[in-house]
Amino acid sequence: MFSKRSRLCKITQNRLSLSRRNLLLQAAAYVSALIFMKSPVKAAPGQDKKLQPRPGRKHITDCDLAAVRGNSIAAATQRAVEELGGIKRFVNRGDIVVIKPNIAWNRTPEYAATTNPEIVSTLISLCRHAGARTVRVFDNTCNNPGMSYHNSGIFQAARKAGAMVYHTADWKFLPASFPAGSRMQDWPVFKDAAECDCFINVPIAKHHSLTGLTLSMKNLMGVCGGNRGMIHWNIDEKLAELTEFISPDLTVIDAWRILIRGGPSSGNIDNVRHKNTVIASADPVLADSYAATLFNRKPGEIAHIRKGAEKGLGSMDLGRAKIRTVSI
């Protein structure tokens, strides 16, 4: 009798102890977050130079957006760019080109968490044939960079196609000059992302637990340093400001496989759907708006797309856009 009562008392004490411990841990996390929110975001030590926004280029294209569906990833990618007028509308001879895929996660392509490597390699080949001096490929990953670059297949495919593929280095993140009053002011941005002649943004279309979807605007978080979790505060405005800062020349969205839930990393093959589609546009807002429809979402339902349109970064009016849908 007493033995049973003693055991019950001990269990109760252990549970109370665990509850108090959890409460203390939560309180400590909350206080830490408050302290961090009041602290400025700092770039690499000793970096005084302010990174200026990319000037970008104005591009005249044959259509506003191309969406190509087919059985060959390479052929669909090439055709999508051709429908816009070809890669030479974006890349000049001697250009330094950045191709920014999503390499954030330690996932193989079939899980639709990272950009398909064949889309990346096809774009590299197009840029090189257009006379690009250098094609650079990088991403500031969420998982281990070595594993993410390798298992995504992007490292091998991009190197084989002739690109420089490398990890983002801390010393190359500089405080960025955003407009006065911006919540992104002085946020560390990777130098090579801003200092290039042509920036091609190559996200994969997928679900995201916070923003609803992660497409081209959200993919630009991969050029940011610092504690990127803090970008999630007021994220929609920040993504619009980041898109304006980088001013991508060309957006190519990988919708060959899309992740319909469990994003951004998932790891469950049941969350993947095959759309066999590649989307290309010089307008990042329009590209994201079209991609949203593949998830049966209206562009205006995704707050950062709406913010991008409000800031004049592009159009989310699919009805007025000149869109070419092609099956090959």
C-alpha positions in Angstrom: 0.0 0.0 0.0 2.6 2.5 1.1 4.9 1.4 -1.7 2.2 2.0 -4.3 1.5 5.5 -2.8 5.2 6.3 -2.8 5.5 5.4 -6.4 2.5 7.6 -7.2 4.0 10.5 -5.3 7.3 10.1 -7.1 5.6 10.1 -10.6 3.6 13.2 -9.6 6.8 15.0 -8.4 8.6 14.1 -11.7 5.7 15.4 -13.8 5.6 18.7 -11.8 9.4 19.0 -12.2 9.1 18.5 -16.0 6.3 21.0 -16.2 8.3 23.6 -14.3 11.4 22.9 -16.5 9.3 23.3 -19.7 7.9 26.5 -18.4 11.4 27.9 -17.6 12.7 26.9 -21.0 9.8 28.6 -22.8 10.3 31.7 -20.7 14.0 31.7 -21.5 13.3 31.3 -25.2 10.8 34.2 -25.1 13.2 36.5 -23.3 16.0 35.6 -25.8 13.7 36.4 -28.7 12.8 39.8 -27.2 16.5 40.6 -26.7 17.3 39.6 -30.2 14.5 41.6 -31.6 15.9 44.7 -30.0 19.4 44.0 -31.2 20.6 45.1 -34.7 21.3 42.4 -37.3 25.0 42.4 -38.0 27.0 41.2 -41.0 30.5 39.7 -40.9 32.8 41.5 -38.4 34.9 44.3 -39.8 32.6 44.9 -42.8 31.8 48.6 -43.1 30.9 48.7 -46.8 27.2 49.0 -47.6 25.9 46.7 -50.3 23.9 48.6 -52.9 20.8 47.3 -54.6 21.2 45.6 -58.0 20.3 48.0 -60.8 18.9 45.2 -62.9 18.0 45.6 -66.6 14.9 46.3 -68.5 14.0 43.4 -70.8 11.7 43.4 -73.8 10.2 39.9 -74.2 8.0 38.3 -76.8 5.4 37.4 -74.1 5.0 38.2 -70.4 5.2 34.5 -69.3 5.7 31.1 -70.8 4.6 27.9 -69.2 5.8 24.7 -71.0 4.7 21.2 -70.2 6.4 18.1 -71.6 8.3 14.9 -71.0 11.8 16.3 -71.2 13.0 18.7 -68.4 15.8 20.1 -70.5 13.6 20.7 -73.6 10.8 22.3 -71.5 13.3 24.7 -69.8 14.9 25.7 -73.1 11.5 26.2 -74.8 10.2 28.3 -71.9 13.2 30.7 -72.3 12.8 30.7 -76.1 9.2 31.7 -75.9 10.3 34.9 -74.1 12.7 35.6 -76.9 15.7 33.5 -76.0 18.4 33.8 -73.4 20.2 36.6 -75.2 17.4 38.9 -74.1 18.8 38.5 -70.7 22.5 37.6 -71.0 25.1 39.6 -72.9 28.5 38.5 -74.0 31.0 38.9 -71.1 28.3 38.9 -68.4 28.8 37.6 -64.9 25.6 35.6 -64.3 24.2 34.3 -61.1 21.8 31.3 -61.2 20.1 31.0 -57.8 18.4 27.6 -57.3 16.9 26.3 -54.1 19.5 24.0 -52.5 18.3 24.6 -49.0 17.6 21.1 -47.9 19.4 17.8 -47.8 16.9 16.1 -50.1 17.1 14.3 -53.4 15.1 15.7 -56.4 12.2 13.3 -56.1 11.1 14.9 -52.9 10.5 18.3 -54.6 12.2 20.3 -51.8 15.1 21.6 -54.0 15.3 22.8 -57.6 15.6 20.1 -60.2 19.3 19.9 -61.2 18.5 19.4 -64.9 16.7 22.8 -65.1 19.8 24.4 -63.5 22.3 22.7 -65.9 20.1 23.6 -68.9 20.1 27.3 -67.9 23.9 27.2 -67.4 24.4 25.8 -70.9 22.2 28.5 -72.4 24.1 31.3 -70.6 27.5 29.9 -71.7 26.3 29.7 -75.3 25.2 33.3 -75.0 28.7 34.2 -74.2 28.6 34.6 -70.4 32.0 35.1 -68.9 31.1 33.3 -65.7 28.1 31.5 -64.3 27.9 31.3 -60.6 25.6 29.0 -58.6 25.1 29.2 -54.8 22.6 29.1 -52.0 22.7 29.8 -48.3 21.4 26.4 -47.2 19.2 25.5 -44.2 20.7 22.0 -43.8 24.4 21.1 -44.0 25.6 22.8 -47.2 27.9 19.9 -48.3 25.1 17.3 -48.0 22.5 19.6 -49.5 24.6 20.6 -52.6 25.5 16.9 -53.2 22.2 15.2 -52.5 20.1 17.7 -54.5 22.3 16.8 -57.5 22.9 20.5 -58.2 26.6 20.5 -57.4 27.4 17.7 -59.9 25.1 18.9 -62.6 26.1 22.6 -62.4 29.8 21.8 -62.3 29.4 19.5 -65.4 27.6 22.2 -67.3 30.6 24.6 -66.6 29.4 26.8 -63.7 31.3 27.9 -60.6 29.5 26.2 -57.8 30.4 27.2 -54.2 29.1 27.7 -50.7 28.3 31.1 -49.3 31.1 32.4 -47.1 30.4 34.5 -44.0 32.9 37.2 -45.0 31.0 37.9 -48.2 27.8 38.9 -46.4 27.6 42.7 -46.2 25.0 45.0 -44.6 22.6 45.9 -47.4 21.3 49.4 -48.1 17.5 49.1 -48.2 15.2 52.2 -48.3 14.9 54.3 -45.1 12.5 52.8 -42.6 12.8 49.3 -44.2 12.7 46.4 -41.8 15.5 44.9 -43.9 17.9 47.8 -43.4 21.5 46.6 -42.9 20.4 43.0 -43.2 23.5 41.0 -44.4 23.2 40.0 -48.1 25.6 37.8 -50.0 27.8 40.2 -52.1 27.9 38.0 -55.2 24.1 38.1 -55.4 24.0 41.9 -55.8 27.2 42.3 -57.8 26.5 40.5 -61.0 25.3 41.5 -64.5 22.4 39.1 -64.7 20.5 37.4 -61.9 18.4 34.3 -62.7 16.2 33.1 -59.9 15.3 29.4 -60.2 13.1 28.2 -57.3 11.0 25.1 -57.0 7.3 25.5 -56.5 6.2 24.2 -53.2 4.0 24.6 -50.1 5.3 26.5 -47.1 3.9 26.3 -43.6 4.2 30.0 -42.9 3.8 31.9 -46.2 1.4 29.4 -47.9 3.7 28.9 -50.9 7.4 29.4 -51.5 8.2 30.4 -55.1 10.6 33.0 -56.6 10.3 35.8 -54.0 10.7 33.5 -51.1 13.6 31.8 -52.8 15.6 35.0 -52.5 15.9 34.4 -48.7 18.8 32.2 -49.8 21.0 35.3 -50.5 20.5 36.5 -46.9 22.7 35.9 -43.9 22.2 36.6 -40.3 19.4 34.9 -38.3 17.0 34.3 -41.2 14.4 33.1 -38.8 13.9 36.7 -37.9 12.9 37.5 -41.5 9.7 35.6 -40.7 8.5 38.6 -38.7 6.6 40.7 -41.2 7.9 38.4 -43.8 5.6 39.5 -46.7 6.8 43.1 -46.7 10.4 41.9 -46.3 10.2 39.5 -49.3 8.9 42.3 -51.4 11.7 44.6 -50.4 14.3 41.8 -51.0 12.9 41.2 -54.5 13.2 44.9 -55.2 16.8 44.9 -53.9 17.9 41.9 -56.0 15.8 42.9 -59.0 16.0 39.5 -60.8 16.4 39.6 -64.6 14.8 36.3 -65.2 12.7 33.9 -63.1 12.4 30.3 -64.1 10.2 28.2 -61.8 10.6 24.5 -61.5 7.1 23.0 -61.4 8.2 19.6 -62.8 7.4 18.2 -59.4 5.6 20.4 -56.8 5.3 19.9 -53.1 1.6 20.3 -52.1 2.0 20.0 -48.3 4.7 19.5 -45.6 6.8 22.3 -47.0 9.3 23.6 -47.2 11.4 20.5 -46.6 8.8 17.6 -46.3 10.7 14.3 -46.9 7.4 12.5 -47.7 7.1 11.3 -51.3 3.3 11.3 -50.9 3.3 15.1 -50.7 4.7 15.4 -54.2 2.7 15.9 -57.4 4.0 15.8 -61.0 3.1 18.8 -63.1 5.9 18.4 -65.7 5.9 22.2 -66.2 8.6 24.9 -66.4 7.6 28.6 -66.0 9.6 31.5 -67.3 9.1 35.3 -67.0 11.0 38.5 -66.6 8.3 39.5 -64.1 8.8 37.7 -60.7 5.4 38.6 -59.4 3.7 37.3 -62.5 5.7 34.1 -62.4 4.7 33.5 -58.8 1.1 34.3 -59.5 0.9 31.7 -62.3 2.7 29.1 -60.2 0.2 29.7 -57.4 -2.6 28.5 -59.7 -0.9 25.1 -59.8 -1.9 24.8 -56.2 -5.4 26.0 -56.8 -4.5 29.3 -55.1 -5.4 32.8 -56.3 -2.3 35.0 -56.4 -4.0 37.6 -54.1 -4.3 34.9 -51.4 -0.5 34.8 -51.0 0.4 38.0 -49.1 4.0 38.4 -50.3 2.8 38.2 -54.0 0.2 40.8 -53.2 2.8 43.0 -51.6 5.1 42.7 -54.6 2.3 43.8 -56.9 1.5 46.7 -54.6 5.1 47.8 -54.7 5.1 47.8 -58.5 7.5 44.9 -58.8 5.3 43.2 -61.3 1.7 42.2 -62.0 -0.4 39.5 -60.5 -3.2 40.1 -63.1 -3.1 36.8 -65.1 -6.1 37.9 -67.1 -4.3 40.8 -68.7 -0.9 39.2 -69.1 0.3 37.8 -72.4 0.8 34.2 -71.4 2.0 31.4 -73.7 1.2 27.8 -72.6 3.0 25.2 -74.7 2.9 21.4 -74.7 5.9 19.7 -76.3 
